[in-house]
Amino acid sequence: MKLYNAPLSGNCHKIRLMLSILGVKHEVVPINMSKGEHKTPEYLAINPLGKVPAFEDDGAVIWDSQAILVYLARKHDRTDWFPEDPAGMAEVVKWLSFATHEVWNGPAIARAIIKFKRPLDLRAAQKLTQDALGILDGWLKTRAWLACSRPTIADIACYPYTAMAWEGEVDMTPYKAVDAWIKRIEALPGYIGMPNMPRPK
Ligand SMILES: N[C@@H](CCC(=O)N[C@@H](CS)C(=O)NCC(=O)O)C(=O)O
C-alpha cells in the first residue's frame, strides 16, 4: 500500500489517521507541492486531478480521500467503520459528501487562504465555515458521532478541516458540541495528529 502524501494536507491526514487507527502498514511517498510535484506527468498519470492524496494497492489506483477511506474500510472488512446495510451506508455517504462540499468550501478554503496565501475570497469562506460549523453543532448536540451512533469514516472525513477551522481565523468557541466531538476523535485508539492538530493549548 502506497500513500502519496503531503504533510500539511488535511485530505491526506484523513488517510494517515485511518491507516493508523486500523494499524495498517504502508509506504508513504512524499509529494512536495511547493515544488509542483503534484503536477508532473508521472503524478498526473496516477491522479489526473493533480491533487493529493492518491493511493495504490494491489494494482488499484485510488484518488479522492473519501474514496480511499471507503477502500480501506472495505479492504480490511471493517463494517464498523463503513457499514454494509443500506441505511447505515447512506448515512455515512451523506457525511462524506458534506466533507467534500461544506467542509471543503468553508474551513479548508479559509485555512488555505490564510496559510497558503490562496487568492480566494476569505470572507465568503469564513461565512461558509460558520454555516458548516453550525450544521455540525446542531447535529452533534444530541449525538456523539456523525453516523450510526459510533465512529465511522464519516467522522474521519469531516474531522481534519473542522478541527483546523480556527486556522482560517474563525472563532470556534460557540460550537461546543463540535468541540466535544473533536475531543472524542482525538481520544480514539490509534489517533495521530499533524502540525496544529490537536489545537495547541
Ligand atoms: N476531493 C479531493 C480533494 C484533494 C485536494 O484538493 N487536495 C489538495 C491538498 S489538500 C491539493 O492537492 N491541491 C492541489 C491543487 O489543487 O492544485 C480529496 O478529498 O482528496
The ligand as an ORCA input file, in Angstrom:
! r2SCAN-3c Opt
* xyz 0 1
  N     -11.622     15.814     -3.136
  C     -10.195     15.613     -3.050
  C      -9.511     16.966     -2.897
  C      -7.995     16.841     -2.898
  C      -7.332     18.204     -2.793
  O      -7.923     19.243     -3.122
  N      -6.077     18.172     -2.328
  C      -5.322     19.392     -2.221
  C      -4.411     19.329     -0.988
  S      -5.388     19.208      0.486
  C      -4.408     19.520     -3.437
  O      -3.739     18.577     -3.782
  N      -4.400     20.697     -4.063
  C      -3.535     20.962     -5.167
  C      -4.215     21.691     -6.273
  O      -5.432     21.936     -6.204
  O      -3.512     22.016     -7.237
  C      -9.883     14.693     -1.860
  O     -10.695     14.659     -0.932
  O      -8.864     14.007     -1.879
*
